[in-house]
């Protein structure tokens, strides 16, 4: 994350030593299992949301029904201090250094249990406040809290940055 990151000893070692980081996503205000009116082109039934694995879009972590009161995912990651700042990588972290993000993938689940993706939200890690990143690098946990219903009442999508997501650091 260019221009953002830790002091040389904020992530353990000034030489870029890697450190385990837990990313926790806590979601509330899910939009409901049905989206759109029956017969409309965008009508979706039995909507679920999950975290998408990097380079494996069909591999989803812990799908939640979109009518659940909340959804929580815990992602293992690695934080490495670089000259450009803190770089977060992991099986569920997408993108290149300086533009990392996490995909929350929306899909309709059919009677056979197949998940058909129709929309995604990108939780932009480059939008995390540098002080929060520094604290997360030391504590081992980065937490993002957000609502998953957009302004029109549908599933949240597109790039998600504060204030739509609140990032914090806590002891793991």
N, C-alpha and C positions, 0 to 999 in steps of 0.2 A: 504494500500500500504506500505508494510514493508520497512522501511528505508527511506521513502519519506513522506513529510507531513509538517504540520504547527507547528510553535512554540505553546506553550500551549495557548497563547491568540490569535493566528492567525485565529482561526475559531470561535471566540466568547468566549468560556469558556474552561478553563483547564480541566473541568470534562467531556469532550466529548460532550458538548451541540451540538445538531444537528442544522444545518443551511440550509436554502433553497439555492440551486445552480441551475442555468440555464446552460445547456450545449447546445451550438449552433454549428452545423456542417455546414460548408459552402463548397460546392463542385463545382468544375469547370471541364472543359475538360472531359465531359462525352463521352463514347465510341461510341454512336450511337444506333439506335433502332434495327439494324440487326447485328448479330455477327456470323462469320463463313460462309463458302460458302454453297450455296444450295446443298442439298444431302449429306453433311458431317454429321457425327455422332454428332458433337458438334454444329451444326447449330441452332441458336436461332433467333426468330423473335419477334418483338414488345417487346423489352427488357425494363424493368423498374428497378428502384432501390428504396429501402425503408429502414427504420430502423425497426428492428425486436424487438418485445416485449419479455421480459424475461419470460421464461416458457410457452410462447404461440407463437410458430414459425409461425403460420398461421395469427397472428395479426400483421399487418404492419402499421407503421406510415407514412402517406403522401407519397405514391409512386410517383415517378417522371419518366417521359419518359427519356430513356437514350440518346435521341437526344436533350434534353433541353440544353440551354446555361449554366445553373447552377441549383443547387438544394440546398435548405436550410431546415434544420430541427432544431427545438428547443425542447429540452427534459427537463422536470422538474426532478430534482434530489435533493438529500440531501447529504450534506457534514458533516461528523462527525469526530471530532478530537479524535483519539485513541492513546494509547501508541505507537503503531506501525506507526502512521502517519495519514494522511487524508484518510478516507474511504468514497468513493462515492457510493451511492446506488440510485435506482430508478427503475421505471417500465421498462425502456429501457436499464438498465445497467446490463450486464451479468457477470458471474464468481464469484469467491470467493474473500475475502479480500486479497490484495496483488497481485491479478491477474484480476482485473476488466477490462471490455472492452465493446464496443458497436458494435453490428453487423449491417453492411450495407448489405442487402440481395438483390441479383440480381435474377430476374425472368423473364420468358417469360409470357406475358399475352395473353390468347386465346380470340377468338371472343366473348365468354360468359363472359369475364372479370375475369376469374380464373387466379391466379398468381401461376406459377410453378417455385419454387426456383431451381436454378442450380449452384449458386456460392455465397460465402459470403466473406466480408472483415471484419476483426476484428480490430477496432480502439483501440489500447492498452492504457488504462489509466495509467498503471504502468510505461509507458515510458514518461509521462509528466514530464518536468523539475521541481524539487522541488520548485524552486523560483516561477515558474508559478502557481503551485498548491497553494502555500502560498498566492499569490496575488488573485487568483480565490476564495479562501476561504474567503478573506476579501471583495472582490468586489461583489461576488454573481454570476459571470459569467465566464465560461470556454469556449473558442472558438477554434475549430479545423478547419483548412483550408487545403484542399487537392484537388488534381486532381484525377479523377476516371478512367482514362485510363492507363492500364499497359504498360510496355515496348514493348509488341507485338501488341498493339492497341486494346486489349480486355478489359473487365471489371476488374478493380482492385480487387484482392482477397488476401487471406492469412492474416497473422498478419501485421498490418500497424503501423509503428513507425516513428519518425522523422528520416530522413528528408522528408519522404513521406507525413507526416502530420505535420503542424506547429500549435502548441498549444499556446494560449495567454489568458490573463485575461483582462477583461474590466468591466467597470461599467454596471450593469444590468439595 
